Amino acid sequence: MKQFLKYLFFFIWICSALALLGIGAYMLNEKYKEDDISWTLSSYNGDVSLADFKEKIVMIYFGFTHCPDICPTSLYTMSHSLDKLSEKEKSQIVPIFVSVDPDRDNVELLKEYSQYFNKSIIGLTSNKENLDKVTKKYNAFYSMVPMKNSSLKYTVSHTTRIYIVDKNSKLRFSVDSLNQNADYISTKLKLLLSE
Amino acid sequence: MKKILIICMFAVLSYSADIEVKNAIISAPPPFSMLTSGFMTIHSKLKKDIKLIKIESDIAYDTEVHQMGMKNDMMMMYPITDINISAKSSTSFQPGVRHIMFIELKEKLKVNDKKKVKLFFSNGKKIDAWFDVKKITK
């Protein structure tokens, strides 16, 4: 009986230790995911970091300027959602367009392209290595795809979501730019601003 | 002779109405951009399927049709030819689904411009469609 109880306590002790280890690992992982959305990218005016926008809401869209369909539509939608806000609300939001096609999109072109859709949109890019790290943090994807039978040499497949970072630099949610309109996005932004 | 001419005119006009292009829009691009996209709906009243085999426009050196699709959570596009226009149905080109791509623009396009695009079909029909240049948003 004594022996049995010994083994039972030992078994319970092992299970508890494993459970605690698992919980700890999960919390660390979640903390990593939660905190590490920082980045530094290049703009026409120099390096820009997420940390530069503390106390502001940041909207981020990953795309490229040779995108004829989704990116212009998404950027027009971003712009339109901002137009539905008051001047005070707009001043607390930073819209960003990150090009994942640095071979064709330099910072000068990105500045002009982004500001065409809305004067407040900041155009950013970087080298492939950095872009890969940044997109991974946001669970965004992109891929260069050769275009056969086209005068375009290649296109870029990419996720079509607008990522929203709150005033505490936490990634709160993302919006499907294809299926959500400007009204929906502006409503979500107003809710975040009211926090 | 006059009667024959009038009858022929009506025949041509009624044949033309068998294929209509509606909601034709070109997305207003940034002034320096070398490409943009076009969208439309083709309404066919024909009894047989036909194909859209070629698109031409004076606004760009190249004009292609691209199909869009999601793969691994990413939107991708690829060129397609011979687009099927089913009998007595509508075929739409809309954002995120399918678009005309105008590559190497020859001129700056401004909102409210109207531009002619020629559509060629497999039954020998050719339509000149007028596209409005607009900002496209959700």
Interface residues (C-beta under 8 A of the other chain):
Chain A: T65 H66 P68 D69 I70 P72 T73 Y76 T77 S79 H80 L109 E112 Y113 Y116 F117 F141 Y142 S143 V145 M147 K148 N149 S150 S151 L152 T155 S157 H158 T159 T160 S177 L178 Q180 N181 A182
Chain B: S27 P29 P30 P31 F32 S33 L35 T36 S37 Y61 D62 E64 H66 M68 K71 N72 D73 M74 M75 M76 M77 Y78 P79 T81 P95 G96 H99 M101 F102 I103 E104 K135 I136 T137 K138
